Amino acid sequence: SDLCLRKRRLLFGVAAAIASLEMSALTQTQIGWNSYEAAGIISREQLEMLYCYDKQPIATQVALFMQRGEAYVELFVVILQNVNKDETVQYVLALLDDALIAKPELGLYWHELLRNSGAEVDPFAPVMRLLGRTNSFILEKAALVLGRLLSLKVHTLGMEVEEVSESDEVTQRHLLTFTEWIFHQLNSAHSLELSQCPKLHYALSAMMALLVSDQGRYAVMQCDGLAVITQMLARATAAMHDGMSPSTVQLLYQLVFCLWCLSFNKKIADLMATGELKVISQLVAVANSVSKEKVSRVCLMTLKNLLGHGSGHANDQMVQAGIMKVLGSLHGRKWADEDIAHDVEELQAKLELDVASLSTYDVYKAEILSGSLEWSPSHKSPKFWKDNVAKFSEGGYTLVATLVSVVKSESVAPCALAVACHDLGCFIQWHPDGRKIVSSMGAKAPLMQLLTHSDAQVQKHALSTTQKLMVMNWELLSK
């Protein structure tokens, strides 16, 4: 895979640990394999294979699988196809998930069996059918196993295959159906609380497994995956204001992990850098607000992957979103994973070059759009306003609209409110249509409300701007 192996293992370490705990609980279960041989479901040889495999250390199981890969796939497929008992299905799925976590390449034997049988044996179908089961353990494990299997590029062991065969078409159909199942769960989730909507968690976990390859990334993009993920991230980010529950943190981690995986594809990374979906500003917001190390790590790795994409537009968006201030804060933290400190330093070093090349107006614009307003030199510089006020027309007066939204907000710090009031006053003063533009955006009422604000600086600048807004010849006020 093109993902960094060390970080992949680190990030999937939690999944492996959970799988190990689940498997240790299941190891107490004794499955009556001989009853399936007696019923004619499996052969005597397959029964012996099970006795050799079951209850063995994972290293032994992987070695056995490698020796007789297709035979073991066929064995487990026969059981899943013909046995409905929850206990047995759970056990087999846990065995498969454990093996695929230990050695993901084992999944290639499913593709081999399909190809070598001329698509007469479909080893994916029995697992696909399990997505309709109601048992939560079966549903979760089936989704994870499918994510791991279908992420693999269709090829024979040891060589890639260019021609599209019938078996390839079967795999692609399963991949499309599975991806559609994932997004049906995401789009129909009535709550972002994983405890209230467990299928959301299963679907995200499966997508995390699917997205480790371009095969999975393209399938996700066919379902408009990037837009769905960023929309969910926006909802989850908004939910942070109501408290940071463990469920919210886990959801943020899963969503950002998916963005990280997508960012390894250049075309998708360029799309993420366009700014239309506001991916970068959301990543910076999450990095700034969530202290959980695994979330910080995956946010920074995603941002690092996006550096330079979109003809450098990604870097501009990071600066505009206030990333330098966030990186400065993260730089002082102690991390258990030393790679995080390196990621912070690398982002700082590369983005400092962009900040240095920005004009005074670019720096001002980045500050306003980030929402972190402070009394930087530009705000009170008559030369700045005289030289740059014409540029405020960009994007339909986006900067002015942003300042108005600040004065309308009830959750903004007094300093930011005072700066926003001041800058609206300067815009009215220096722009020939400033009064008309600010009035049309509905700034008058919120400015008047700020006249009774508890902070004296907010009162002062709200009064000054209100006077400029209401008096046609406001210059007379200073005489």
N, C-alpha and C positions, 0 to 999 in steps of 0.2 A: 504494500500500500504506500501511497505517497505521504501519509501522515507520519510525523516523527514517532518512531517506535517507542522511545522512552516515555514521551508524554501520553501516547495512546495507552500504554500499560498503566501509567499512573492514573489517568482519568477513568479507565475501566476497572481499576483496582477495587473500587467500591462494589461494582457489579459482581466481580469475581468473588469478593468476600461474602456478599449476600447469597450468591449461588451456593457457595461452600456451606453456609449455615443451613440453607434450605435442604441441601443434599444430605448433610449430617443428620437432620431430622428424619429424612426419608430413608436413610440407611437402616433405621430400626424396623422398617417395613419389610416383611418377607413376602415376595411375590411367588405365587405357585406356578412357576413356569411350566412344570411338568403337566399341569392340567391343560395348558394350551397345546402341548404336543398330543395329549390324549384326545383332545377335541379335533385334531387334525388341522389346527391353525398354523402350527410350525412343524418343521420336520425334526427328526432325531438329531441330525447334524446341527440344525439351528439351536436346538435345546442345549447341545454341548457347547456351542459358541456362547450362549448366554451364561452358562455355568462358569466358563472361563473368564467372562467379562465382568459379571456382576460382583459387587462388593470388593473389587480390586482398587488399589491406589490409582489416582488419575493418570500417573505416568505409565502404568501398566495398561490401562484402558486405551490410552492414545497409541501405544505401541501395537496393541492388538488391532486397533482400527486401521493403522497404517499398513499392516500386513494383509488384511482382507477387507479393504475399504468398501467395495461395492457389495460384498456379501453381508457386511454388517448393516449397511444402509437398507438393503433388501429385507433383512431380518426385522429391523425396527419399523420399516414401512408396513410390513405384513401385520405386525402387532397393532399398530395405530389404525390400520385399515379395518381390522376384524374384531378388535376388542373395544367395548364401550365403557367398561368399568373405570370409573374415575380414578381409583387408586392406581391401577396399572398404567393408565394414560399419563397421569402425573409423574409417575416414576420414570417412564421412558423419556418423557420430555425433559425431566431434570437431568437424566443421564446424557442426553444429547446436548443440552445447553452447557453442561459442565465440560464436555469434551470440546465443544466449539469455542468456548472461552479459553481453554488450555491450548488449543491448536486450531485457529480459524481455518487453516487450509484443509481440514477434514471435510469441510463443506463442499469441496470440489468433487468428492465422490458422489454426491447427489447428482451433480451435472453429468458426471461420467456415466452413471447408471442410465440416466435419461437418454444420453446420446448413444451409448453402446447397444441399448435395446431398441434403437430406432424410434424412440418416443412411445413404444408399446407399454413400458413400465414408467409411470409418472410418480416419482418419489416425493414430489412436492404436494400433490393433491390431498393425501390424508392429513397433512399438517394444515393446509389451507382450510379444510372442512372444519377443523377445530376452532376456527375463528367464530363459528356460530354457537359454540358451547357457552353455557352460563356459569360454569365453575370458574372462579376468578383466577385460581392458580393455573389451570389449563389454558385459559385465555391469555394470561400474561406470558407464560412460557412458550406457547405456540407462536405468539407475535415476535418474541425475541429470537426464537430459532429461525423463523422465516426471514427476519431482518438480517441475521448473520448469513444465511444461505443465499438469499437473493442479491446481496450486495456484491457477491463474487462475480467477476466477469466470466461470461460463458466461454470456456476453453477446455481443452483436454489437458491432463496433467503433463507439464513439461513443455507444452507448445500452444501458442495461440492459434485460433481458427478464424479465418477471415470470412469464409462462406457462411451464409445463413441457412441452417438446416431446419427440419421440422422440429427437432428438439429445442433449437434456439427460440423458435416461435412460441413453443409451449412455455418456455421459461419467461419470455417477455410478457406473455399473457398473464402469467401468475404475478410477475413483478408489477404490472399495471393494476391488476385487481387488488393486490396487497396494498399498494400505495394509495389507491382510492379508499380502501378500508381505513387506513391510517387517517386520511383527511376527513373522512366521514365522522370519525370519533372526535377529531379536533373541532370541526365546524359545528357539531351537534352538542358539544359540551355545555351543560347548563350552568356549570360553575368552574372556576379555576382552582378551587380547593381540591387537591388530589384525593383527599379522604372522602369527599362527597361525590367525586366523579373519577373512580379508579381507572376507567377505560381511557381517560385522558393520559394518565401516567403510562399505561401499557403502550398506547400509541406513540407517545413521545420516546419511550425507551426503545421501541422497535425502530423508529425513525433514526435515532442516534446510531443504532447498529447498521442500518441501511446506508447511511450517508458517508461511510468510511471509504466509499469508492465512487468513481464517476458514474458507474452503472446506476447506483442508487441516487446520486445527485440529479442526474437527468430525469429519472422517473419522478422525483419529488418536484422538480421544476415544471414538468408536464401538468402537474396538478396545481400550478400557481403557488407552489410551496413557500417561496420566499415571502410573498405578500401575506400569506396566512400566518407564517411564523412571526413576522414583524408586527402584525396586528395583535396577535396574542401577547407578544412582548410588551406592546404599548398598554394593553389591559393589565398585564401583570405589574408593570412599572407604576401605573396609576394606583394599583392596589397597595403599593408599598406605603402610601401615605396613611393607610388605615392600620399599619402595623406590619412588622416583618415576621410572619409566622414561618415555622420550618417548612410548611407546605409551599409558601410563596418563594422561599429561597430555593427549594428543590426545583420548582417550576422554572424560575429564572435560569437556573443552571442548565436544565435540559434544553430550554429554548436557545440560549446563547451557545451551548455546545453544538446544536444543529447549525447555527450560523457559522460557527468556526469551521465545521466540516465543509459547508458550502463554499467557504472562502478559499479553499484549496483549488477550486476551479477558476481559471483566469476570467472566463467570460462571465461567470456568476459574480465573481469579485468585482468586476467592472460595473456590473448592474447594481451591486450593493453600494458602489461608490457614487452613483449618480445623484443621490440625495433625495430622489422622489419618495422613497420608502422611509427615509429618516433612520436608516439602520445605524449609522455611525453615531448620531446624537443620542440614540437610545442606549447604545453600548457604553458611551461615556457616562450617561446618567446612571446606569447600573453599576459601573465601576466606582462611581463616586458615592453611591448610596448603600451598597451591600458590602459588609465587612467579611463575609464568609470567604475563606481563602480559595476554595475551589471555583467560586463564582468570579473572583478577581482574576484568577489565573486564566480562565477561558475567555474572559472579556479582553484581557491584554493580548492574548495570543491571536484573537480574531482581529483586533485593531492592527496588530503587527503585520498580519497577513494582508491587510488592506492598504498598507502604506504604498503610495505611488500609483495606485489603481485609479481608473477614471481620469487618465492624463493628469494625475496629481490632484484631482479634485477631492479625493479622499482625505489627503493631508489638510487641505483648506477646511474641510468640514470638521475634522478633529480639532483644529485650532479654534474654529468658530464655536464649537461646542464646549470650549473651556477645558480642553484636556490637559493643558500645561499646569493649570492649578491643581487638577486631580492627580496628575503624576507627581507633582511636588509633595502632595499629601501622602501618596502611596510610598514615595521614596523613603520616608522616615519610619516606615513600619518594619517590624521583624517578621520574616516569613519562614515557615517550616520548609518550603520548597524554594531553594536558592535560585531556581530559574526565573521566578517571578521578579526578583530584584533585577536580574539581567534584562528581562523584558521591559521593565520600567525605564532602565537606563538607556536601552536601545531606542525606545520610542522618544524619550527626551532628546537624545542626541540627534536623531533624524528630523524631528519636528522643530527643533531650535533653529535649524537652517531655514525652514519655511517661515518661522516667526520673524527671523532677521530680515528676510526679503520682503516682508509685508510693509505696505505703506502705513502712514499714521491712520488713514481712513480704514484700511483693512483691519488694523488692530482694534480700532473703535467698533467696527462692524462685528468683529468676532466677539467682542465683549458684550455688546447688546444682544446678539442672537444667543449667546450662552445663558443669558438671564442673570449672570453674576456681575451686577452693576456696582462699580466703585468709583471714587473720585480720582480717576486717572487724569493726567494733564490735559487731554483733548477737550474734556467737558467744559472747562472754563477758559479755553483759548479762543479769543475772537478771531485769530488768524485761521484756526482750524475750521470754524463755522463759515467764515467768509470763503475759504478755498474749496470746501467740500459739500456745502449744503445742496448744491445742484445734484449731487450723486444720490441724495436721499430718494430720488424718484425711482430708483432701481426696484424692479419687482413690484411695481404698483405701490410704492412707498412702504415696503416691508418693514424697514427700521422704525418708521413712525408708528405703524400699527403695533409693532412689538412694544414700543414705549407706552402706548395707550393701554395695551393689555396688562402691563406692569401696574399702572396706576389703578386699573380696575380690579386687580387681584387683592384678595383678603389675606393672603398667606406670604406676603413679600416682606423682607426685612426693611426697617426704616431707612437705612442707608440707600438701598436700591430704589425705594419709593422717592426719596429726595432727589436722587440723580435723575430718575425718569421725569419727574416734574420739571426739574431744571432744564433738561434737554428739550422737552416739548416747548418750553418757553423760548429757548434759543432758536429752535426751528421756526417758530412763529416770527421771531425777530428778524431772522436772516433770509427766510424764503418769501418771495413776493406773494405766494398764495398760501403761506403757512397757516394763517388763521382759518381760512376756509377748509383746508385739508384736515387739520386737527379737529375742527368742529364736526366735519362730516363723519368722523370716526367715533363720535359719541364720547369725547373726552371731558366735556363740560361738567356733567353730573358727578363723575367720580372725583374730579379735581376739587369740586366744591365740598364734597364729603370729607376730603383730606384736610380741609381748613380747620377741622376740630380734632385732628389726629393728636395722639399723645406726645409725639416727637416734635420738638420745636423746629428742627430743620425741615421736616416734611411740611409743617404748617407754612413756614417761610416761603419755600419754593412753590408750594401749591397756590399760595396767595398771589405770588408774582406772575405765575403762568395764567392763572384765572383772570387777572387784570388784563394781561396781554390778549387773552382770548376774547374778552368782552368789550374792550375799548378799541375802537377803530384806529385812532391815532395814539397807540400805546406809548410812542416816544415822549408824549407830553408828560407821562407819569414820572419820568426821571428829571423833569425840569422844575 
